[in-house]
Amino acid sequence: VSCRIRRHHELGLNEHHQNEVINYMRFARSKRGLRLKTVDSCFQDLKDSRLVEETFTIDEVSEVLNGLQAVVHSEVESELINTAYTNVLLLRQLFSQAEKWYLKLQTDISELENRELLEQVAEFEKAEFVSSSKKPIIDITKPKLVPINEGGTTELLNKEILRLQQENEKLKSRLKTIEIQAVNALDEKSKLERVLQDLQLDQENQQ
C-alpha cells in the first residue's frame, strides 16, 4: 500500500495534473512508436531492395551504409524537430491559460537534464504503462485547456480578493482617523483665533 501511495505522488502533482501528464506521455509514446516503426522500415527496405546479391565490394557496402545513414538521419532529425515543436505548443497552452489569470510561470531549463528527475519520470512511465491493461483508458482527444473554476487557482484569487478587501478596510479606517484629526485641528485653530482676538481687544481697551 505504501508503494502505491508513493507512486501516485512521485511527480509531486495533484491528481488532475498527473492525469494531464499521463495523457501527454501516452501521446509521446504513440509518436515514438510510429517513428521507430519508420526507422525499422528503412532497414527492411534496404534488405529487400539492395541485399539481393551474395557478395559486395567494399565500395558497394560503403554506398549502402551511406544511403541508410542519410535516411535514418533524416527520420531521426525530423522526429527531434517535431518533438521540440510539439513541446512548444504544449508550453503555449499552459502559458496561455496562466495569462488568463494574470500569472507569470517560470521554467528551469537546467532541470530538464537532471538525471535523478529523468529516472523518476522513467519509473513513473513504467509504473503507469507496463500494467496499462488494468488501467482505464484516458481520453487524449478532450478539448484544449480552459481556466479551471475550482481548485488552487480559485483559492488563490479568493485569497487575493480577501487581502484587497482587508487592505481597503484599513485605508477607510485610516482615512476616517485623518478626517477626525483634521476636524479637531480646525476646532483648535478656531479657539486659538478667538483667544487671540480677545487678547487684541483687551490690549486695545487698555490703551
Buried (B, 14 or more C-beta within 10 A) or exposed (E): EEEEEEEBEBBEEEEEEBEBBBBBBBEBEEBEEEBEEBBEEBEEEBEEEBEEEEEEEEEEEEEBEEEBEEBBEEBEEEBEEEBEEBEEEBEEEEBEBBEEEEEEEEEEEEEEEEEEEEEBBEEBBEBBBEEEEEEEEBEEEEEEBEEEEEEEBEEEEEEEEEEEEEEEEEEEEEEEEEEEEEEEEEEEEEEEEEEEEEEEEEEEEEE
